[in-house]
């Protein structure tokens, strides 16, 4: 189960690219997700949008936190913290922080993006080493990608069966392609009521963690907020599900279908 809970959560946060002018979020937005592993209420994860500045430039500062709770924490303890600082205008990342402890597996990484020099410097604080990467066009970190996509897609451009890709840099493995297939619309029953969603299928590597390449399914709200509502994944051992459990400070009204 190492690295599964938060990996699944952040994969759930991705939408699709396109052109959309209406901002989907604002400073003060807070999202909470409850995750289940089998019958266990395994963990919680939150995302909080704040205002900050880097080098005198106003930016968004998003803090993500996830941890196992209750009975599940006896078997596998998770305490993960992610932070991203990105441009308020174009969404480009400036700094990414990843401090995690997952059952004794730890990382303490900071990435600083220099878009003028087209390079990124990764500081692995745990192992006391630094790595340099050349920046590819439109590259993002794990969190800035989520918020960039929420602001930059038009649901009218979605075509069932088509896939999109984007490049992410968040670890010392370098940039990688994230691929997503659109499956159409679906209405979900949630704790808040019925929510119309866009359904997606992220393509992941089968093997040690995920049962098959198409083991993940996710649902994103079909409204101006474009927030993840649910994700389900079949793992090599068991299954995991994450649901939106709480929210605050949304920029737009959360669209609930009334019976």
C-alpha positions in Angstrom: 0.0 0.0 0.0 3.0 2.3 0.0 2.3 5.6 -1.8 -1.2 4.5 -2.8 -3.5 6.7 -0.8 -2.1 10.1 -1.8 -1.2 9.0 -5.3 -4.8 8.0 -5.9 -6.1 11.2 -4.4 -4.0 13.5 -6.5 -4.7 11.5 -9.7 -8.4 12.1 -9.0 -7.8 15.9 -9.1 -7.0 16.0 -12.8 -9.4 17.3 -15.4 -8.8 18.0 -19.1 -7.2 20.9 -21.1 -9.0 23.3 -23.3 -10.1 27.0 -23.3 -12.2 28.3 -20.5 -12.1 31.9 -19.3 -14.2 31.7 -16.1 -11.9 31.1 -13.0 -12.9 27.8 -11.2 -11.5 28.6 -7.7 -10.3 31.4 -5.4 -8.2 31.9 -2.3 -10.0 30.4 0.7 -11.3 27.3 -1.1 -11.0 24.2 1.0 -11.7 20.6 -0.1 -11.8 17.5 2.1 -11.8 13.9 0.8 -12.6 10.7 2.7 -10.9 7.5 1.4 -11.9 3.9 2.0 -9.8 0.8 1.6 -12.2 -2.1 1.5 -14.5 -1.6 4.5 -12.1 0.6 6.3 -12.4 4.4 6.5 -8.7 4.6 5.7 -7.7 8.2 5.4 -8.5 11.9 4.8 -7.0 14.4 2.5 -7.5 18.1 2.2 -6.5 20.9 -0.2 -6.5 24.6 0.9 -5.9 27.6 -1.4 -4.2 30.6 0.1 -2.7 33.9 -1.1 1.1 34.3 -0.9 4.0 35.9 -2.8 7.4 34.8 -4.3 9.9 37.4 -5.1 7.3 40.1 -4.6 4.9 38.4 -7.2 1.4 37.5 -5.9 0.8 33.8 -6.2 -1.6 31.1 -5.1 -0.2 28.8 -2.3 -2.0 25.5 -2.1 -1.4 23.2 0.8 -2.4 19.5 0.6 -2.4 17.2 3.5 -3.3 13.5 3.8 -3.2 11.0 6.7 -4.5 7.6 7.7 -7.0 7.6 10.6 -8.5 5.2 13.1 -8.1 1.4 12.7 -6.3 1.7 9.3 -3.4 3.7 10.9 -2.5 0.7 13.0 -1.6 -1.2 9.9 -0.3 1.6 7.6 0.5 5.1 8.9 0.5 7.9 6.4 1.4 11.6 7.0 1.8 13.4 3.7 2.2 17.1 3.0 2.3 18.8 -0.4 2.6 22.5 -1.3 2.6 24.4 -4.5 3.1 28.0 -5.4 1.9 29.0 -8.8 1.2 32.1 -10.9 -2.3 33.7 -10.5 -2.5 34.6 -14.2 -1.1 31.7 -16.2 -0.8 28.9 -13.5 2.9 28.3 -14.0 4.5 26.7 -11.0 7.3 28.4 -9.0 7.8 26.1 -6.1 6.7 22.6 -5.1 7.2 20.9 -1.8 6.7 17.2 -1.0 7.3 16.0 2.6 5.9 12.5 3.1 6.0 9.6 5.6 4.2 6.5 4.4 4.8 3.5 6.6 8.4 4.5 7.1 9.0 5.5 3.4 10.0 9.2 3.6 10.8 12.0 1.2 11.6 15.6 1.7 11.8 17.4 -1.7 11.6 21.0 -2.9 11.5 21.9 -6.6 12.1 25.5 -7.7 11.0 26.4 -11.2 12.9 29.1 -13.2 10.9 29.8 -16.3 13.2 32.5 -17.6 16.1 30.0 -17.7 13.9 27.0 -18.6 15.2 24.9 -15.8 14.1 23.4 -12.5 16.3 22.6 -9.5 15.2 19.7 -7.3 16.5 19.7 -3.7 16.4 16.3 -2.1 16.8 17.3 1.5 16.7 13.8 2.9 19.6 12.5 0.7 21.4 15.9 0.5 21.6 16.1 -3.2 20.4 18.5 -6.0 19.2 17.7 -9.5 18.7 20.0 -12.5 16.0 19.5 -15.1 15.3 21.3 -18.3 11.8 22.7 -18.3 9.5 21.5 -21.1 6.7 23.7 -22.4 3.6 23.8 -20.1 5.1 21.5 -17.5 3.5 21.5 -14.0 3.9 20.0 -10.6 1.4 17.6 -9.1 -0.8 20.3 -7.5 -0.4 23.2 -9.9 -1.6 20.8 -12.7 -4.9 20.3 -10.9 -5.7 24.0 -10.6 -4.4 24.8 -14.1 -6.7 22.3 -15.6 -9.7 23.4 -13.6 -9.2 26.9 -15.1 -8.4 25.8 -18.6 -10.9 23.4 -20.0 -14.2 23.7 -21.7 -16.6 20.9 -21.0 -18.2 21.5 -24.4 -15.0 20.3 -26.1 -14.9 17.0 -24.4 -15.3 14.0 -26.8 -16.2 10.6 -25.5 -13.4 8.1 -26.0 -10.7 10.7 -26.7 -7.6 11.1 -24.4 -5.3 14.0 -23.5 -1.8 14.2 -22.0 0.2 16.6 -20.0 3.7 16.5 -18.4 4.3 16.6 -14.7 7.5 17.0 -12.6 7.2 16.2 -8.9 10.0 13.7 -8.1 13.6 12.9 -9.0 12.4 10.5 -11.7 12.0 13.6 -14.0 9.0 14.6 -16.1 6.4 12.0 -17.1 3.3 11.9 -19.3 -0.1 11.7 -17.6 -2.9 10.4 -19.9 -6.6 10.7 -19.4 -9.6 9.2 -21.3 -13.0 10.9 -21.3 -15.9 8.4 -20.8 -19.0 10.7 -20.8 -21.4 12.1 -18.2 -22.9 10.3 -15.1 -25.0 11.3 -12.2 -23.7 10.3 -8.7 -25.5 10.1 -5.4 -23.3 11.8 -2.8 -23.7 12.9 0.8 -24.7 16.3 -0.6 -27.3 15.0 -3.1 -27.2 14.0 -6.7 -24.3 15.6 -8.7 -23.9 15.5 -12.5 -20.2 14.6 -13.3 -17.8 14.1 -16.2 -16.3 10.6 -15.9 -12.7 9.9 -16.8 -10.3 7.0 -17.0 -6.7 7.8 -16.1 -4.3 5.3 -17.7 -1.8 4.0 -15.1 0.9 1.4 -15.1 -0.3 -2.0 -14.2 1.7 -4.3 -11.9 2.8 -3.7 -8.3 0.1 -1.2 -7.2 -2.7 -1.1 -9.8 -4.5 -4.3 -11.1 -4.7 -3.1 -14.7 -3.8 -0.1 -16.9 -7.4 1.0 -16.7 -8.0 0.3 -13.0 -8.9 3.9 -12.1 -12.2 5.8 -12.7 -12.9 9.3 -11.6 -15.8 11.7 -11.6 -15.5 15.6 -11.8 -18.4 17.9 -11.1 -20.1 19.3 -14.3 -20.3 22.9 -13.0 -18.1 25.9 -12.8 -16.1 24.6 -9.8 -14.9 21.4 -11.6 -14.0 19.6 -8.4 -13.3 15.9 -8.0 -16.3 14.1 -6.6 -15.3 10.4 -6.5 -12.5 8.1 -7.5 -12.5 4.3 -7.5 -9.4 2.1 -8.1 -8.8 -1.7 -8.3 -5.5 -2.5 -6.7 -3.4 -5.6 -6.9 -4.7 -6.3 -3.4 -8.2 -4.9 -2.7 -9.8 -1.7 -3.9 -9.9 1.9 -2.8 -12.5 4.7 -3.1 -12.3 8.4 -2.3 -15.3 10.7 -2.0 -15.7 14.5 -1.5 -16.5 14.8 2.2 -16.5 18.5 2.8 -15.9 21.9 1.1 -15.7 25.6 1.9 -15.0 28.8 0.0 -16.1 27.6 -3.4 -16.0 30.4 -6.0 -19.3 29.2 -7.6 -22.4 27.5 -6.4 -22.1 23.8 -6.0 -24.6 22.4 -8.5 -26.9 19.8 -6.8 -29.7 18.0 -8.8 -32.9 18.3 -6.9 -35.3 15.3 -6.9 
